[in-house]
Amino acid sequence: MIHNHKMIEARPAPSNTIGPLAWLRANLFSGPINSLFSLLGLYLLYLLLVPTIQWGLINADWVGTSRDDCSREGACWVFINARFTQFIYGLYPRSELWRVDLTFATFAGLIGWLMIPRLPFKRWVALVTLVGFPVFAYFLLYGGHFGLPVVQTHRWGGLMLTLVLAVVGMVGALPIGILLALGRRSQMPIVKSFCVVFIEFWRGVPLITVLFMASVMLPLFMPTGVSVDRLIRAFIGITLFQSAYMAEVVRGGLQAIPRGQEEAAAALGMGYWKRMGLIVLPQALKMMIPGIVNTFISLFKDTTLVMIIGLFDLLGIVQAALSDSRWLGFALEGYIFAAFMFWIFCFSMSRYSQYLERKLHTGHKR
Amino acid sequence: MMYKNNKLVLLTSATVLAVGASAMASATTLEDTVNRGAVQCGVSDGLPGFSSPDDAGEWQGLDVDVCRAVAAAVFGDAEAVRYVPLNAVERFTALQSGEVDVLSRNTTWTTTRDTTLGINFTGTNFYDGQGFLVSSDLGISSAMELDGAAVCVQSGTTTELNLADYFRANDMEFDPIVFDTSEQTVGGFEAGRCDVLTSDTSQLAALRIQLNDPDGAMVLPEIISKEPLGPAVRQGDDQWFNIVKWSLFAMLNAEEFGVTSDNVDEMLGSEDPDIARLLGEDGNYGEGMGLDADWAYHIISQVGNYAESFERNVGMDSPLQIERGINALWTDGGIQYAPPIR
């Protein structure tokens, strides 16, 4: 006799423990009080979302060329549409926009190369990014050589200027910050006190004061007729300011490395720069990633302050556009657009830093 | 050690760029301008009708037209301007330090500014004054009926002070409601937090457009302060002072004689001696300023006369719809009056 053994098909879990209904029960309606708050929350969400969607999407006007194409019942995205090129490139001459595109495409390519782990020649690409690229970007954006017409910095603006300021600030602040942090931990009294004074001074004044000093006071100290380009004033102000913050982030990371690491390196006969460069900093920098990215994100947003010295960054150019008498009264649309652009960049930075942390995680995670 | 090198490099590069960016200071403003190939003009960083970038990224406005007129007089090219957007705080520093050569930024001509800041005002391109905007529903026709009103005002000392002065002088009570930006002021007015909104009349027009129902609000006839707005230059270079001053006068004279950007080429052969002198057909009136005889021709053909500039930027051809009022020529009942070219 042959018995045909047949397995009973696996049955699905009881319907009250899986699926959206169960999720709702477990998370939103697990008791009378929770149910009450859930319903209240949903109602508030409804009150908030319905007018927002009606204003921003359903009643909004999307196509057209002037304010007459807007009914004013909902958002007027026509305004953003008409000004989009200006919001991205500022007042950069329309015929030269390819130079900005090329610069940022190159930058994105280099950064992409560095970010993707599989690609080779990392060291050389990093060197090109840090040394070659700024020179390349200067010649391309400013011009004046190789037959490219000069584009004065007062025509730079929009997202392009925000990115230029942020990248220059980041690339400048990190190395200066590392050196300041090392200097602050140094045994040499002059180096140490210089670094302490520098850090405490720049951390003690608000960035807005620094920019005001650079734009209102600095020109008065200069000989007549000599003026520093305002963009360079902003570069110097932002870089020095951020390097002080960066120094303290780096110092925090350095302090987290046990002293034994440096002593062991010294026992192997390594000099100061080798100990720092090969043993201490690589471990410390890994732990500093959240702090460094935090500083970068705040720097990115701080660049909007250059608006007060008459530079049209992304927010500044939106505000300038709001004062065009042909487009009066669309402030909300303009600010929402600016906020959205900032969010995209800051959120991407934050996601990348999380990825980097996971990738470099080698046992220090707590 | 490395840090010091870094800083040295930073400082050196800044200095090199600084020196490279600016010409030598010994020459006159006109020579510097010609060498540079552009007029450095300080404008507002965004003021409806006076200076703002348009959709194509070109600066437009009544104040901007002064810059363009000077460029047309000097180079015969109204586009040869380097615009420097300035906020209210840094505008005088920028002019004093030579960052700009003309300040055409909605600046009120006052004794203090004219005599203590080392600058000279070259004329008045807009006679402004503080006024009141009320909702039409109130049924008010004069500011004298505003006793006890709640007044929305944008923070800014002179506006607030003028308001207090006016109500005290007329023995009336008021309740000031102060806002930071023009959007907030409009918002407060629209939400009914105040009965009346006060600001310079040039600004009232722009604020009114931003209302949901612009026709439901009206500007009262009373003007409670004098705000002559005009371009300014540094003291100590009379030739440059004359160029900026007469660039504006040329636009006013052109309006008086009926010369516009459209008919200026026909007018070149005009028998009228005033027009012949204006356009450089009879005598060379640019010589005294170091300019060519056809300096005014370039201004009129490229920028237009004062009426064209006014209507295009703030008047009836613009969304602002500001009446000429006292900004009309003296021949039309206003107070805009330019000395003759002869």
Interface residues (C-beta under 8 A of the other chain):
Chain A: R67 R72 A82 R83 T85 Q86 G90 L91 Y92 R94 Q152 H154 P175 I176 L179 L180 G183 C195 F212 S215 V216 P219 L220 M222 P223 T224 G225 V226 S227 V228 D229 R230 I232 I236 T239 M307 I308 I309 G310 F312 G316 I317 Q319 A320 A321 L322 S323 D324 S325 R326 L328 G329 A331
Chain B: M2 Y3 N6 L10 A14 L17 A18 V19 A21 S22 A23 M24 A25 S26 D32 D45 G46 L47 P48 G49 S52 P53 D54 D55 A56 G57 Q60 R82 Y83 V84 P85 L86 N87 V89 E90 T93 A94 Q96 S97 G98 E99 E183 A206 I209 Q210 L211 N212 N313 V314 S318 P319 L320
